[in-house]
């Protein structure tokens, strides 16, 4: 029943213009601001950890803005998953840093698109898959009834989705060997035993080693990419930011640190649109307790 209601809600959102979708999302997110809940609490904790220099009132304002933007991200799924390709791609009003990405594609080198949970990551996947042959790693949703609609929506502009298992990882390596692009959300905590601790906002964050291993083994260029939500429902600006050229020469730990530094730079440029409600610092070194 819950999956049916979610599908119906997304279809309703798809009937609205983007400006109305944003108003609806921000309105619903007001509930997270007003009533005590885990997402609001985790958001406040993360912002306090990552921006200790901000005054308490400033941290609270950033938390509220982040929650409202998170609501917009949720309601945007309706249009992005349902509108036709021309209408979806028409939401991209501008783009920066794309030239070296195009060059990597033209030269047949392949590339890694690393997208943090910033702005709207669904828009990044749709935009990039319309331009380049794209294989994207995804984590199946907890509600199995939503997986088919999610996969169809994400693949409809040309992407190929592979799950977070051994077969999916092999598909990523093969795609890079063919000179194609791969997409990874790199700011999630990996499973135990598959990560290393690397700095993120001055804190030790348990960080995936999959992306560093892909970089080191293939030498593929890495681009940090995010879709900035423009005000008043105007659409999105796509940012491509190249990682250091000699990244593959570092150790796995050094590449992980560079990866986190790149993600952090993206987040600092647009902190109100980051998903601060995720328990990014849940796994701690042996001597530390979880802040949550």
N, C-alpha and C positions, 0 to 999 in steps of 0.2 A: 504493500500500500504506500509506503514512504517513497519508493522509487517512482510510482505512478504520479504522486503529488509533485515530486521534483520535476519530472518530465513535463507535466502540465504547466508548472510555473515557468519553466524555461521557454515553453512555446508561447506563453503569454508575454514574456519579456521580449521575444522575437517580434511581436506585433508593434512594439513601441519604437519611436526614434531614440537614438542613443542618449540624447539629453534627458529624456524621460526615464530611460533605463537607469541613468546615474542618480536621478532624484529618488527613484524607488529604492535603489541599493543603499544610498546614504540614509534614507528614511528608516529602512529596516535595521541598519547598523546602529541607529540611535538606541535601539534596545540594548545593544552590547555596551553602550556608553552609560546608560541610565541604571541598568540592573546589574548587580554583582554576578560575575561569571568568570570561568576559567580563562577564556580568550583575552578578556580585558586585563585580568591579573597578570598573565604571562607577558602581554604587551608592555605593561608598566615595568615589570621586572627586567625585560630585555633592554628597554630603552634606558633604564637606570644603569644597567651594566655597561652599555655601549656608549652612552653619552653622560659620563659622570660629571662633566663640567657644566651641564645645563642646570639651571635652577629648577626646583621641583615643579613650579608652575609651568615652566617651558616644557619640561618632560611630559607633564599631563596634557598640555595642548597638542604636542606631537603624537601622543598616544591616541587622543580623540580623533585627530585628523587621519591617522593610520587606520583606525577602525572604520571610519566612514569610507575611506578608499577601498578597504577590504570588501565592504558591502557592494561597492560599484563593481569590483572584480567578479563577485558572485553573480550579479544580475547580468553582467556583460556576456556570460556564457550563453544565454539565450540567443542574442543576435549572432555572436561569433560561431556558434555551432549550427545555426539554422539559415542565416542569410545566404544568398547565392554568392559565388566567389567574387564577382565584380563589385558587389556592394560591400563585402567584407574588406577587400583590398582597397576600396575607395576610402576607407577609414584612415589609411596611412597617408598623412598629409605631408610628411617630410621625413628625411632620413639623413643620417650623418655617419661618416666613416665607412661607407660601403665600398669604396674603390679597392682597397686591398682584399676584400672578400671576393669581389668580382674577379680580381687578378688571380687569386688562388683557384677559382673555378675554371677560368680560361686556361690556366696552365695545367689543369688536370691533377692538382696536388691534393685535392680534398681539404677539408677544414673541419674544425670542431667548434660548434656554436654552444657556448656555455651561458645558460640563461638563469639568473637568479629569480626568486619569487618577488619580483619588483615590477610595478606597473601591471601589464597584462601579458603573462608569458604565453598564453594561448595565441595571442596576436603574433608573437614572434614566430611560433611554429608554423602558423598559416602563411605568414608573409615569406619566410625563408623557403618553405616547401614549394611556393609558387615560382621561385626563382632558380632553385638548385635541387638536384637529386638528393633527397633527405631521408635519413634513417634516424628515428628518434626513440630514445629509451623512455619507457613509461612504467609507472607502477599501477597495476590494476586497481580499480576502486574497490572499497570495502563492500559496496552494494553491487553484486554481480549483474543485476538487471540494468545497471547504467553503463556497463563496459561496452556493449555493442554500439550504443549511440555515441559514446565518447570516442571510440576508435574510428567510427565512420566519419564523425565530424572532423577529427584531426587529420585523417588521411585524405579527405576529399579534394585537397588542392595539390596532392602528389606525394605526401609523406608516406613512409612505411614505418609503422610502429612496431617495436619489439619489446617484450617484457623484461623485467629486471631479474633475469636468470642466466645460467651459463650459455644457453642458446642465443639469448638476446645479446650478450656481450660479444660472442663470436660474430654475430651479424654486424656489430659496430666495427670490429676490426676489418671484416671483409669489405664493408662499404668504404672505409678509408683506403684500403688497398686498391679499390676500383677508382679512386680519385673522387669519391662522392663526399657529401657532407653528413655529419652526424650532429644530433642535438641532445644535450643533457642538462637537466636541472641539477646544478652542482652544489647547492647550499643546503642540502638535506643531510641529516645524520645517517651514515651507512650502518649496516648490520655489524654487530660485534665481531671483531676479528678481521674486518675488511677496511679499516681506516687507520689514520694516524692523527695525532694531535698537532694542530697548526694554529698560528695566531689568527684571530678574527676580532677586530675592534679591541686589540690588546689583551684578549682572553684566549685561553686554550680551547679550541673547538674541535671536536672529533670530526674528521674530514675524510671524505671518500678518497680512496687511492685509485679507483677505476680511471678517472679522467687523467691523473698524472701518468698512469701506466700507458694509456692510449697515446699521450703526447710523447712519452719517452720512446716507446716502441716504434711509432710510425713517423715521428717528426712533423706531424700535421700542424699547421698554424692554428692557434686558439684565438677565438674572438668572444669577448664578453658582450652580450647582446640583451637589450631590454626595450620594451615598448612603453614609452612615457605617455601616460594619459593626459591629454590636453584639456584645459578648462572648458566648461559649458558645453560638453558633449561634442567638441570640435573634431575628435578623432585621436590619432596617436602619432608620436614621433619615434622612429626606430633608431636606436643608437647601436653602432658597432664600434667596439674598442679593442684594438689588437693587443694581445699579450706580448711580452718581450720576445724578440726574434730567436734568441738562443735558449729558449726555455727548456727544450728537450735535453740540453747538456747537463742540467742539474739532477740531483738525486730525487727520488720519489718525495721525500720530505720537503725538499726545497721547492719542487714544483707545486706541491700542495699549499705551501706558504704563499707562493706567487699567485696561485689560483684564488685563495682567500683574500689576498690583497687586492686583486682585480675586482672581485665581487664587492669588497668593502668600498672601493672607490665608486663603484656604480651606486651603491646604497647611499653613500654620503652625498651624492649629487641629487638624490631624490628621496630622502628618508621617509617622508610621509606616505609614499606609495610602496613601502616594503612590508612584507608579511611578518610583522613583529610578534604575532600571536603564536608562532611556531616555537617549540622548546628546543632552540638551537644549541643550548649549552647543557642539555640534560645529562649527557655522558661526560663524566669528569675524570681527571687523573685520580689515581688511587688515594691520594691525600686530601682530595677535595669533596665537598658535598654538593649535591644538586641545588642550584639556586631556586628551584621551583617547589 
